[in-house]
Amino acid sequence: MFKFHHIGLACKNLEKEIKMHEKLNYCRESQIFEDANQKIKGVFMKNGEFRIELLEALNKDSPINNYLKKGIRMYHQCFTTENLDVAIKFLINEGAVLVAEPIEAVAFNKRKIAFLYLRTQMLIELIEE
């Protein structure tokens, strides 16, 4: 039901992060995108099969700022799923809490995403395939 997609990293300065990750042999997989609904701008990068999403706050209300204030950089895992509603119900039955209702995401060509906290306090993002 879940296929790994990426790890999300909160960034203060997206351009500096891109340059540093390029030195670590990451290559850009996407152009920089902005998503006003999520209050973020970001880019996907890959090193081999491993994908990261670097994210910077668009404004002071962005959830990215909360993670950065706490010193948290790696803050979510993301998985694709064939049926978002079924996956959400499954995880809620396993004790997860839905923290962001499904919305269309710019980064995924308006496919729906949702965020949940697992019992282990891990934030996960789901993308409907």
C-alpha positions in Angstrom: 0.0 0.0 0.0 3.0 2.3 0.6 6.0 3.0 -1.6 8.8 5.2 -0.4 9.1 8.5 -2.3 11.3 10.9 -0.4 12.6 12.5 2.9 11.6 16.1 3.5 14.3 18.5 4.9 13.4 21.9 6.3 15.8 24.6 5.0 16.5 28.3 5.9 18.0 29.0 2.5 17.0 26.8 -0.4 19.8 28.0 -2.8 22.5 27.3 -0.2 21.1 23.9 0.5 21.0 23.0 -3.2 24.6 24.0 -3.6 25.7 21.9 -0.6 23.7 18.9 -1.7 25.2 19.1 -5.2 28.6 18.8 -3.5 27.3 15.6 -1.9 26.6 14.3 -5.4 22.8 15.0 -5.4 21.4 16.1 -8.7 18.3 18.3 -9.1 15.3 16.2 -10.1 12.9 19.2 -10.5 12.8 22.9 -10.9 12.2 25.0 -7.8 8.4 25.1 -7.1 6.2 27.2 -4.9 3.0 26.1 -3.2 1.1 28.9 -1.7 -1.4 26.5 0.0 1.4 24.8 1.9 3.4 28.0 2.3 6.6 26.5 1.0 9.0 26.5 -1.9 11.1 23.5 -2.7 13.0 21.3 -5.0 13.6 17.5 -5.4 17.1 16.1 -5.5 18.4 12.6 -6.0 21.6 10.7 -5.2 21.3 7.4 -6.8 17.8 6.0 -5.9 17.6 8.2 -2.8 15.4 11.3 -3.1 15.1 14.3 -0.8 12.8 17.3 -0.9 14.4 20.5 0.3 11.8 23.0 1.6 12.0 26.6 2.5 9.2 28.7 4.1 7.4 31.1 1.8 6.3 33.3 4.8 6.3 33.5 8.6 3.1 31.3 8.7 4.8 28.3 7.1 5.0 25.1 9.1 8.7 24.9 8.0 9.5 27.6 10.5 8.3 25.6 13.5 10.7 22.8 12.6 13.6 25.1 12.1 13.0 26.9 15.4 13.3 23.5 17.1 16.4 22.6 15.2 14.7 19.9 13.3 15.8 19.5 9.7 14.7 16.0 8.6 11.0 16.2 9.4 9.0 13.8 7.2 9.0 10.7 5.2 6.8 10.5 2.1 5.1 7.5 0.5 3.0 7.1 -2.6 -0.3 5.1 -2.4 -2.8 4.0 -4.9 -5.8 5.1 -2.9 -5.3 8.0 -0.5 -8.6 7.6 1.4 -8.0 3.9 2.0 -4.4 4.6 3.2 -5.5 7.3 5.5 -8.2 5.1 7.1 -5.7 2.3 7.5 -3.2 4.5 9.3 -5.8 6.1 11.5 -6.9 2.6 12.5 -3.3 2.0 13.5 -3.3 5.0 15.8 -2.1 7.7 13.4 -3.6 11.2 13.5 -4.5 13.1 10.3 -2.8 16.6 10.7 -3.4 17.9 7.2 -6.5 17.0 5.2 -5.9 16.0 1.6 -5.1 18.9 -0.7 -3.8 19.3 -4.2 0.0 19.8 -4.3 1.9 21.9 -6.9 5.0 19.6 -6.6 3.0 16.6 -7.7 1.0 18.0 -10.6 -2.0 18.7 -8.4 -2.2 15.1 -7.1 -3.6 15.0 -3.6 -1.4 14.7 -0.6 -2.1 14.4 3.2 0.0 14.5 6.3 -0.3 12.2 9.3 1.5 11.7 12.6 2.2 8.1 13.4 2.1 6.7 17.0 5.9 6.9 16.9 5.6 10.7 16.4 6.9 10.4 12.8 5.3 12.8 10.4 4.5 11.2 7.1 3.2 12.5 3.8 1.1 10.5 1.5 0.8 11.1 -2.3 -2.0 9.6 -4.3 -0.7 8.0 -7.4 
